Amino acid sequence: MDLKTGISLEKDEVRFLIFLSAITILTTFLAAHFFAGINGQNALDIHSVWDNWDAKNYAHIAAYGYSARPDDFYRIAFLPGYPAIIGLLGILAKDLTLAGLFVSNFAFVAAIFLFYKLIRLDFPKDTAKRAAILFCVFPTAYFLHAPYTESVFILFSIASFYKARLGEWKWAGLLGMIAAATRINGVLLLVGLAAEYFAQRKWDLKQLDWNAAFLLLVPLGLLPYLAVNSAVFGDPLAFLSIQSTHFHKAISIPYDGLVTSWLNIINTFPESPPVAAIEIVFAFIGYAFALMALAKTRFSYGVYALASVVFFTSTAYWMSNPRYVLCVFPVFISMALAAKEKNTYRAFIAVSALLQALFLFWYATGKWAF
C-alpha cells in the first residue's frame, strides 16, 4: 500500500459498502416512520417524524439566523456550519427538513466509505467491515440520518485524518476547519492531527516543516461562530454562559457530571425513563473504547478519542453522551478489535440494534432521545 495515494477498494468491498449504506438508510427510515404511525402521527410526513429537538433549531437558524430575542437567544448554542449548508440547499429544495435529510444521508454514505478506507490503511478487511457495521448499528446511529450535524461532522473529521495519513496537510487542515465549523469539539482535531504529524516524523523536532502551520487552520473553523456571538450578543464567548444557564452545561470536571447523573437516578427512577443511567453507561463506553484506541490503534486516533470523551463529559450536567460517543470514530475501530470473537460480535450487534430501535422509537415519537 502506498500512503501517498491511499487505498483503492476492491469490487467486493465497494459492493459491501453500498449494500451496508443502502440497508442502513432504508431500515432506519422504515422503522422511524412505522414508529410514528403506531403512535398516531402521520407516518408519511417527514416533518412529523424527523423535525424533532435540535433539528428544529438547525432549520430555524438556516431560515432566520441568530437573534438575542428572549424566545430565540438560546439557539446561539448551535454552530452555523450545518445550518449554512442546509440553508443553501433549502433554496433549491424549498424545504429545510428535506434539505437536512439529504445532506445528512449523503454525508453518511461518504463517511462510511472514507471510514472504511481509513481503517484499511492499518487493518484487514474483516476488521474494517466489523467497524463499519458496528458504527451503523450503534444505539444512536439514527442521528446519522436525521437533520443533525453528526454525519457532516464525522465525514469531515474522518476526511481530515485520512488526508493527514497521506501526508496532505493542507487538506487535513482545511477539512478539520470545516468540521470545527459544524461542532465545537471539532477543534480537538488539532490535538489528534498534531499527534499524527509528529508521529510521522518519529517525534523528531528537527523534521518540523511548514506543513505544521496547516494544522492551525482547524481552530479557524470557530471564527465565524465567535463572530456571530460578537455580532448578536456583543461577546464572542456569549455561548458559554448560555450553555450554562439554559442547557445546564457549565464547564466542570467529569466527576461532577457523574455525581449529578447518579443523583438524578436516585431522585427520578422509576417514575421517569432512566436517562441519567444511560448517560453514565455511555460515558463509560466512551472512556473504555477511547483508552483502547490509545492502546490498540494509532496513537493519534487514541489521543483524539480520549480528548473528545474528556471534553464532552467535562460538564456539571451530562446530557447527550450517547450521541456524542457516536461522533468519536476511533471508538468503533476499538469495538471492532474487541469483537473479533464471533459470539462477542453477535452480542455487540444484538444489544446495539435493540437499543437503537428503542431510542429511534423515542425520537420518532417526539420523546427525548439524546
VOPAGU-2260 file (C-alpha; in pm, 1 decimal, decimal comma):
REM VOPAGU-2260
SITE   aa  ch    i         X         Y         Z
SITE  MET   A    0       0,0       0,0       0,0
SITE  ASP   A    1     125,4     345,1     -90,5
SITE  LEU   A    2      39,6     603,4     174,0
SITE  LYS   A    3      95,6     875,8     -83,2
SITE  THR   A    4    -207,1     766,3    -284,2
SITE  GLY   A    5    -422,3     595,8     -20,8
SITE  ILE   A    6    -601,7     269,5     -73,8
SITE  SER   A    7    -815,5     150,4    -364,2
SITE  LEU   A    8   -1114,4     -59,8    -269,4
SITE  GLU   A    9   -1178,2    -391,4    -439,2
SITE  LYS   A   10   -1512,8    -465,7    -602,9
SITE  ASP   A   11   -1636,1    -682,4    -315,8
SITE  GLU   A   12   -1555,9    -403,0     -69,4
SITE  VAL   A   13   -1742,0    -144,4    -276,7
SITE  ARG   A   14   -2043,9    -376,5    -302,9
SITE  PHE   A   15   -2035,8    -433,1      73,1
SITE  LEU   A   16   -2030,7     -61,3     148,7
SITE  ILE   A   17   -2308,2      17,4     -99,9
SITE  PHE   A   18   -2525,0    -257,1      48,4
SITE  LEU   A   19   -2447,9    -150,9     407,3
SITE  SER   A   20   -2529,4     214,1     332,4
SITE  ALA   A   21   -2850,0     131,2     146,3
SITE  ILE   A   22   -2984,4    -118,3     400,2
SITE  THR   A   23   -2899,5     113,2     690,6
SITE  ILE   A   24   -3080,5     411,2     539,7
SITE  LEU   A   25   -3378,6     200,6     431,8
SITE  THR   A   26   -3429,3      24,2     764,9
SITE  THR   A   27   -3381,5     343,2     964,9
SITE  PHE   A   28   -3639,9     536,3     765,9
SITE  LEU   A   29   -3889,2     249,8     754,8
SITE  ALA   A   30   -3858,3     194,6    1129,3
SITE  ALA   A   31   -3885,6     565,1    1215,4
SITE  HIS   A   32   -4196,1     617,7    1004,8
SITE  PHE   A   33   -4350,9     292,7    1131,8
SITE  PHE   A   34   -4295,6     401,0    1492,7
SITE  ALA   A   35   -4451,8     739,2    1419,0
SITE  GLY   A   36   -4750,3     569,1    1257,9
SITE  ILE   A   37   -4825,8     342,1    1551,2
SITE  ASN   A   38   -4800,7     647,7    1775,1
SITE  GLY   A   39   -5085,6     810,1    1582,0
SITE  GLN   A   40   -4870,5    1052,1    1381,0
SITE  ASN   A   41   -4876,6    1094,3    1006,4
SITE  ALA   A   42   -4622,3     830,5     905,4
SITE  LEU   A   43   -4581,0     988,3     559,6
SITE  ASP   A   44   -4493,7    1333,7     691,9
SITE  ILE   A   45   -4115,9    1378,1     720,5
SITE  HIS   A   46   -4162,9    1681,2     946,5
SITE  SER   A   47   -4371,0    1485,6    1195,4
SITE  VAL   A   48   -4108,3    1210,2    1212,9
SITE  TRP   A   49   -3775,0    1389,3    1179,2
SITE  ASP   A   50   -3823,3    1754,9    1273,5
SITE  ASN   A   51   -3762,6    1699,0    1644,3
SITE  TRP   A   52   -3546,7    1862,4    1911,8
SITE  ASP   A   53   -3224,5    2010,0    1770,3
SITE  ALA   A   54   -3339,9    1951,3    1412,1
SITE  LYS   A   55   -3588,6    2233,0    1463,9
SITE  ASN   A   56   -3315,6    2463,7    1586,7
SITE  TYR   A   57   -3089,3    2398,2    1287,8
SITE  ALA   A   58   -3378,6    2461,1    1048,0
SITE  HIS   A   59   -3473,5    2780,4    1231,3
SITE  ILE   A   60   -3116,5    2913,1    1217,3
SITE  ALA   A   61   -3096,4    2824,7     847,1
SITE  ALA   A   62   -3415,1    3019,9     781,2
SITE  TYR   A   63   -3381,6    3318,6    1014,0
SITE  GLY   A   64   -3027,4    3330,4    1150,2
SITE  TYR   A   65   -2944,9    3411,4    1511,7
SITE  SER   A   66   -3119,3    3653,9    1745,0
SITE  ALA   A   67   -3091,1    3779,2    2103,2
SITE  ARG   A   68   -3470,5    3780,0    2146,0
SITE  PRO   A   69   -3597,3    3609,5    2466,1
SITE  ASP   A   70   -3760,8    3329,8    2265,7
SITE  ASP   A   71   -3461,6    3279,8    2038,3
SITE  PHE   A   72   -3136,0    3359,7    2219,2
SITE  TYR   A   73   -3056,9    3001,1    2322,9
SITE  ARG   A   74   -3001,5    2894,9    1959,7
SITE  ILE   A   75   -2658,6    3057,2    1973,7
SITE  ALA   A   76   -2550,4    2726,3    2133,9
SITE  PHE   A   77   -2567,2    2572,0    1785,0
SITE  LEU   A   78   -2281,3    2639,1    1544,1
SITE  PRO   A   79   -2354,0    2791,6    1199,9
SITE  GLY   A   80   -2179,4    2535,5     974,8
SITE  TYR   A   81   -2462,3    2284,9     934,6
SITE  PRO   A   82   -2743,5    2545,1     911,8
SITE  ALA   A   83   -2544,3    2722,9     640,3
SITE  ILE   A   84   -2521,7    2402,9     434,5
SITE  ILE   A   85   -2889,1    2309,4     462,9
SITE  GLY   A   86   -2988,8    2672,2     411,5
SITE  LEU   A   87   -2812,8    2679,9      74,8
SITE  LEU   A   88   -2966,1    2350,1     -31,4
SITE  GLY   A   89   -3302,3    2456,2     107,1
SITE  ILE   A   90   -3316,7    2733,1    -153,1
SITE  LEU   A   91   -3346,1    2459,0    -414,4
SITE  ALA   A   92   -3541,4    2205,4    -209,8
SITE  LYS   A   93   -3786,1    2466,3     -71,9
SITE  ASP   A   94   -3795,9    2254,9     246,9
SITE  LEU   A   95   -3527,1    2275,1     514,9
SITE  THR   A   96   -3615,4    1941,7     674,6
SITE  LEU   A   97   -3585,5    1769,9     337,8
SITE  ALA   A   98   -3258,7    1953,3     274,2
SITE  GLY   A   99   -3128,8    1841,3     613,2
SITE  LEU   A  100   -3221,8    1479,6     548,7
SITE  PHE   A  101   -3048,6    1486,3     211,1
SITE  VAL   A  102   -2731,2    1647,6     349,1
SITE  SER   A  103   -2708,8    1411,4     645,7
SITE  ASN   A  104   -2764,9    1094,5     444,4
SITE  PHE   A  105   -2530,4    1197,5     164,3
SITE  ALA   A  106   -2264,1    1272,6     426,6
SITE  PHE   A  107   -2337,0     938,2     593,7
SITE  VAL   A  108   -2268,6     740,4     276,7
SITE  ALA   A  109   -1949,3     934,0     208,8
SITE  ALA   A  110   -1838,6     889,0     571,7
SITE  ILE   A  111   -1890,9     511,5     561,1
SITE  PHE   A  112   -1672,0     476,9     251,7
SITE  LEU   A  113   -1399,5     702,0     389,2
SITE  PHE   A  114   -1410,5     541,9     735,0
SITE  TYR   A  115   -1362,5     200,1     576,0
SITE  LYS   A  116   -1069,7     328,0     368,7
SITE  LEU   A  117    -908,4     487,2     673,6
SITE  ILE   A  118    -927,3     162,0     869,0
SITE  ARG   A  119    -786,5     -36,6     575,5
SITE  LEU   A  120    -466,7     166,4     596,2
SITE  ASP   A  121    -383,4     -32,2     910,2
SITE  PHE   A  122    -616,2    -330,0     941,1
SITE  PRO   A  123    -752,4    -616,5     726,9
SITE  LYS   A  124   -1091,1    -627,7     556,6
SITE  ASP   A  125   -1270,5    -813,9     834,1
SITE  THR   A  126   -1178,7    -550,9    1093,9
SITE  ALA   A  127   -1288,6    -267,5     865,0
SITE  LYS   A  128   -1618,9    -441,2     790,7
SITE  ARG   A  129   -1690,4    -502,7    1159,1
SITE  ALA   A  130   -1614,3    -139,8    1243,2
SITE  ALA   A  131   -1842,0      -9,8     966,2
SITE  ILE   A  132   -2129,5    -235,6    1074,6
SITE  LEU   A  133   -2087,6    -154,1    1443,5
SITE  PHE   A  134   -2090,6     214,0    1352,7
SITE  CYS   A  135   -2417,6     173,9    1160,5
SITE  VAL   A  136   -2596,6     -20,7    1435,4
SITE  PHE   A  137   -2470,9     189,0    1726,2
SITE  PRO   A  138   -2766,9     280,7    1951,7
SITE  THR   A  139   -2769,6     647,1    1845,0
SITE  ALA   A  140   -2672,6     591,5    1479,3
SITE  TYR   A  141   -3015,8     714,3    1366,5
SITE  PHE   A  142   -2871,6    1063,0    1414,5
SITE  LEU   A  143   -2657,8     990,4    1108,1
SITE  HIS   A  144   -2980,2    1011,1     906,8
SITE  ALA   A  145   -3167,0    1283,0    1098,3
SITE  PRO   A  146   -3130,0    1656,1    1017,4
SITE  TYR   A  147   -2849,4    1685,1    1271,8
SITE  THR   A  148   -2479,5    1768,7    1241,2
SITE  GLU   A  149   -2346,5    1420,7    1319,0
SITE  SER   A  150   -2294,3    1285,2     965,5
SITE  VAL   A  151   -2135,9    1602,9     834,0
SITE  PHE   A  152   -1906,8    1636,6    1133,4
SITE  ILE   A  153   -1798,1    1272,7    1119,8
SITE  LEU   A  154   -1736,9    1290,7     745,2
SITE  PHE   A  155   -1504,2    1589,6     770,9
SITE  SER   A  156   -1333,5    1454,2    1082,8
SITE  ILE   A  157   -1250,9    1125,1     911,3
SITE  ALA   A  158   -1154,7    1303,0     588,6
SITE  SER   A  159    -916,5    1524,9     783,1
SITE  PHE   A  160    -743,2    1225,6     940,6
SITE  TYR   A  161    -735,4    1038,5     610,5
SITE  LYS   A  162    -558,7    1326,7     438,5
SITE  ALA   A  163    -320,0    1352,3     732,6
SITE  ARG   A  164    -233,8     984,1     696,2
SITE  LEU   A  165    -147,2    1052,8     331,3
SITE  GLY   A  166      68,8    1346,1     433,2
SITE  GLU   A  167    -159,8    1600,3     264,5
SITE  TRP   A  168    -150,8    1850,2     548,1
SITE  LYS   A  169    -313,1    2141,5     368,6
SITE  TRP   A  170    -623,0    1932,4     304,6
SITE  ALA   A  171    -610,5    1786,0     654,8
SITE  GLY   A  172    -621,1    2137,0     799,7
SITE  LEU   A  173    -894,6    2263,1     567,4
SITE  LEU   A  174   -1119,5    1962,6     626,4
SITE  GLY   A  175   -1061,5    1988,3    1000,3
SITE  MET   A  176   -1156,6    2355,8     982,2
SITE  ILE   A  177   -1491,6    2263,8     823,4
SITE  ALA   A  178   -1551,4    2003,5    1094,1
SITE  ALA   A  179   -1482,7    2267,1    1361,7
SITE  ALA   A  180   -1738,0    2496,6    1195,0
SITE  THR   A  181   -2010,1    2235,4    1249,5
SITE  ARG   A  182   -1936,7    2122,0    1606,8
SITE  ILE   A  183   -1723,2    2296,4    1868,0
SITE  ASN   A  184   -1543,5    1974,2    1962,0
SITE  GLY   A  185   -1405,5    1974,3    1607,5
SITE  VAL   A  186   -1125,8    2193,3    1740,8
SITE  LEU   A  187    -994,4    1880,7    1914,1
SITE  LEU   A  188    -893,8    1751,1    1573,0
SITE  LEU   A  189    -594,7    1980,1    1616,7
SITE  VAL   A  190    -473,3    1755,9    1900,8
SITE  GLY   A  191    -511,6    1434,8    1700,9
SITE  LEU   A  192    -367,4    1577,0    1379,9
SITE  ALA   A  193     -70,0    1722,6    1566,6
SITE  ALA   A  194      -3,0    1379,2    1719,4
SITE  GLU   A  195     -19,6    1226,6    1370,5
SITE  TYR   A  196     212,2    1492,3    1228,4
SITE  PHE   A  197     479,9    1429,5    1491,3
SITE  ALA   A  198     437,7    1051,3    1477,3
SITE  GLN   A  199     509,1    1055,8    1104,7
SITE  ARG   A  200     828,8    1244,8    1184,3
SITE  LYS   A  201     934,7     997,8    1456,4
SITE  TRP   A  202     882,7    1272,4    1716,9
SITE  ASP   A  203    1195,7    1442,8    1590,6
SITE  LEU   A  204    1162,8    1822,0    1619,1
SITE  LYS   A  205    1437,1    1860,4    1359,7
SITE  GLN   A  206    1190,3    1733,0    1099,1
SITE  LEU   A  207     941,8    2014,1    1157,4
SITE  ASP   A  208     842,9    2195,3     839,4
SITE  TRP   A  209     585,3    2444,6     715,3
SITE  ASN   A  210     321,7    2172,2     688,4
SITE  ALA   A  211     272,9    2207,8    1062,9
SITE  ALA   A  212     125,9    2554,0    1000,5
SITE  PHE   A  213    -167,7    2398,8     811,5
SITE  LEU   A  214    -282,8    2237,1    1134,7
SITE  LEU   A  215    -362,8    2584,3    1266,0
SITE  LEU   A  216    -642,5    2604,1    1009,4
SITE  VAL   A  217    -851,3    2374,1    1230,2
SITE  PRO   A  218    -934,9    2621,6    1509,8
SITE  LEU   A  219   -1007,7    2887,7    1247,9
SITE  GLY   A  220   -1332,3    2698,4    1185,2
SITE  LEU   A  221   -1462,5    2854,2    1507,5
SITE  LEU   A  222   -1406,4    3213,0    1391,4
SITE  PRO   A  223   -1744,4    3251,3    1213,6
SITE  TYR   A  224   -1916,0    3123,1    1526,9
SITE  LEU   A  225   -1728,8    3363,9    1752,3
SITE  ALA   A  226   -1806,0    3645,6    1509,9
SITE  VAL   A  227   -2178,5    3563,9    1523,3
SITE  ASN   A  228   -2166,8    3561,4    1903,9
SITE  SER   A  229   -1999,7    3901,5    1899,8
SITE  ALA   A  230   -2240,1    4047,9    1643,8
SITE  VAL   A  231   -2557,0    3925,2    1818,7
SITE  PHE   A  232   -2458,5    3949,1    2186,1
SITE  GLY   A  233   -2155,6    4177,6    2186,4
SITE  ASP   A  234   -1941,0    3898,9    2329,6
SITE  PRO   A  235   -1758,5    3634,3    2121,5
SITE  LEU   A  236   -1791,2    3390,2    2413,2
SITE  ALA   A  237   -2158,3    3454,2    2489,1
SITE  PHE   A  238   -2241,6    3092,8    2407,8
SITE  LEU   A  239   -2057,2    2975,4    2720,5
SITE  SER   A  240   -2294,2    3147,7    2961,8
SITE  ILE   A  241   -2598,3    3044,4    2757,6
SITE  GLN   A  242   -2482,5    2681,5    2755,1
SITE  SER   A  243   -2451,4    2704,7    3132,5
SITE  THR   A  244   -2776,3    2883,6    3216,9
SITE  HIS   A  245   -3010,2    2742,6    2950,5
SITE  PHE   A  246   -2869,9    2393,2    2894,6
SITE  HIS   A  247   -2711,8    2343,8    3241,0
SITE  LYS   A  248   -2381,3    2256,8    3076,4
SITE  ALA   A  249   -2132,8    2452,2    3285,4
SITE  ILE   A  250   -1769,5    2351,0    3241,2
SITE  SER   A  251   -1661,6    2120,7    3522,0
SITE  ILE   A  252   -1464,0    1805,3    3590,7
SITE  PRO   A  253   -1617,8    1475,5    3468,1
SITE  TYR   A  254   -1671,4    1360,8    3827,3
SITE  ASP   A  255   -1929,5    1636,3    3880,1
SITE  GLY   A  256   -2129,7    1518,6    3580,3
SITE  LEU   A  257   -2116,2    1161,2    3708,2
SITE  VAL   A  258   -2241,4    1263,7    4051,9
SITE  THR   A  259   -2523,4    1473,4    3905,5
SITE  SER   A  260   -2636,8    1184,6    3685,1
SITE  TRP   A  261   -2625,4     945,0    3979,6
SITE  LEU   A  262   -2835,1    1182,0    4191,0
SITE  ASN   A  263   -3084,1    1208,2    3903,2
SITE  ILE   A  264   -3117,0     829,7    3900,4
SITE  ILE   A  265   -3188,1     822,1    4273,6
SITE  ASN   A  266   -3437,2    1107,7    4254,0
SITE  THR   A  267   -3631,9    1008,6    3940,7
SITE  PHE   A  268   -3615,3     632,0    3890,8
SITE  PRO   A  269   -3855,5     461,7    3826,1
SITE  GLU   A  270   -4105,0     743,9    3772,5
SITE  SER   A  271   -3926,2     861,6    3455,4
SITE  PRO   A  272   -3714,1     683,8    3193,1
SITE  PRO   A  273   -3363,6     617,5    3334,7
SITE  VAL   A  274   -3199,5     867,3    3100,9
SITE  ALA   A  275   -2934,7     957,2    3358,5
SITE  ALA   A  276   -2833,7     591,1    3386,4
SITE  ILE   A  277   -2794,8     573,3    3009,8
SITE  GLU   A  278   -2577,8     885,2    3018,8
SITE  ILE   A  279   -2346,6     716,0    3269,6
SITE  VAL   A  280   -2327,1     390,9    3073,3
SITE  PHE   A  281   -2233,3     566,3    2750,2
SITE  ALA   A  282   -1978,2     787,9    2923,1
SITE  PHE   A  283   -1802,8     472,9    3044,4
SITE  ILE   A  284   -1833,6     318,2    2697,9
SITE  GLY   A  285   -1668,8     627,5    2553,4
SITE  TYR   A  286   -1382,6     619,6    2801,3
SITE  ALA   A  287   -1328,4     244,4    2771,2
SITE  PHE   A  288   -1304,9     235,6    2393,3
SITE  ALA   A  289   -1111,0     564,2    2373,4
SITE  LEU   A  290    -847,1     416,4    2603,8
SITE  MET   A  291    -847,6     101,1    2395,5
SITE  ALA   A  292    -794,5     313,6    2084,6
SITE  LEU   A  293    -495,3     469,2    2257,5
SITE  ALA   A  294    -351,8     123,4    2323,4
SITE  LYS   A  295    -453,8     -71,9    2012,2
SITE  THR   A  296    -480,2     175,1    1723,6
SITE  ARG   A  297    -267,7     464,6    1603,2
SITE  PHE   A  298    -159,0     696,0    1881,4
SITE  SER   A  299    -318,6     994,2    1704,8
SITE  TYR   A  300    -657,8     821,2    1694,2
SITE  GLY   A  301    -638,2     738,9    2063,9
SITE  VAL   A  302    -534,2    1090,7    2160,6
SITE  TYR   A  303    -820,7    1240,1    1961,8
SITE  ALA   A  304   -1072,3     989,6    2100,4
SITE  LEU   A  305    -972,6    1040,1    2462,8
SITE  ALA   A  306    -963,1    1419,4    2426,8
SITE  SER   A  307   -1313,0    1409,5    2276,2
SITE  VAL   A  308   -1461,4    1198,0    2555,3
SITE  VAL   A  309   -1297,6    1408,0    2826,9
SITE  PHE   A  310   -1431,7    1718,7    2653,3
SITE  PHE   A  311   -1797,3    1619,6    2637,2
SITE  THR   A  312   -1800,7    1472,5    2989,0
SITE  SER   A  313   -1637,7    1780,9    3141,6
SITE  THR   A  314   -1966,8    1943,1    3238,4
SITE  ALA   A  315   -2158,8    1953,8    3563,6
SITE  TYR   A  316   -2462,3    1800,7    3390,8
SITE  TRP   A  317   -2428,8    1511,5    3147,8
SITE  MET   A  318   -2662,9    1536,0    2851,8
SITE  SER   A  319   -2640,2    1359,4    2512,4
SITE  ASN   A  320   -2340,4    1137,1    2592,3
SITE  PRO   A  321   -2483,1     852,8    2377,7
SITE  ARG   A  322   -2495,2    1086,4    2076,6
SITE  TYR   A  323   -2156,2    1240,5    2145,1
SITE  VAL   A  324   -1985,8     899,8    2156,5
SITE  LEU   A  325   -2118,4     837,6    1804,7
SITE  CYS   A  326   -1903,3    1126,5    1678,2
SITE  VAL   A  327   -1577,5     975,0    1805,8
SITE  PHE   A  328   -1487,1     749,3    1513,1
SITE  PRO   A  329   -1185,2     570,5    1674,8
SITE  VAL   A  330   -1428,9     420,4    1926,4
SITE  PHE   A  331   -1565,7     197,8    1650,7
SITE  ILE   A  332   -1222,8      76,3    1547,7
SITE  SER   A  333   -1172,7     -27,7    1910,1
SITE  MET   A  334   -1510,5    -201,3    1913,9
SITE  ALA   A  335   -1420,1    -395,3    1600,0
SITE  LEU   A  336   -1094,9    -508,2    1760,8
SITE  ALA   A  337   -1276,7    -606,8    2080,6
SITE  ALA   A  338   -1535,0    -805,1    1883,4
SITE  LYS   A  339   -1301,8   -1040,4    1694,7
SITE  GLU   A  340   -1463,7   -1343,5    1855,1
SITE  LYS   A  341   -1788,0   -1435,0    1675,0
SITE  ASN   A  342   -2013,6   -1455,9    1980,5
SITE  THR   A  343   -1884,6   -1124,1    2116,2
SITE  TYR   A  344   -1950,6    -960,5    1781,5
SITE  ARG   A  345   -2302,2   -1102,3    1769,1
SITE  ALA   A  346   -2368,6    -975,0    2120,9
SITE  PHE   A  347   -2246,8    -626,6    2025,5
SITE  ILE   A  348   -2475,3    -625,2    1721,8
SITE  ALA   A  349   -2780,4    -755,4    1908,0
SITE  VAL   A  350   -2756,8    -515,0    2202,3
SITE  SER   A  351   -2679,4    -216,7    1978,6
SITE  ALA   A  352   -2964,5    -289,9    1736,8
SITE  LEU   A  353   -3218,5    -334,5    2016,7
SITE  LEU   A  354   -3115,7     -11,6    2187,1
SITE  GLN   A  355   -3119,6     172,7    1855,4
SITE  ALA   A  356   -3476,3      54,2    1793,1
SITE  LEU   A  357   -3580,3     180,7    2137,9
SITE  PHE   A  358   -3405,6     515,9    2103,7
SITE  LEU   A  359   -3535,4     563,4    1749,5
SITE  PHE   A  360   -3888,8     496,6    1874,0
SITE  TRP   A  361   -3840,1     770,2    2132,8
SITE  TYR   A  362   -3704,1    1011,7    1873,8
SITE  ALA   A  363   -3968,6     945,6    1606,4
SITE  THR   A  364   -4248,2     991,4    1859,4
SITE  GLY   A  365   -4111,9    1321,1    1990,1
SITE  LYS   A  366   -3961,2    1195,7    2315,0
SITE  TRP   A  367   -3614,1    1292,7    2434,0
SITE  ALA   A  368   -3369,7    1054,3    2272,8
SITE  PHE   A  369   -3026,3    1210,0    2328,6
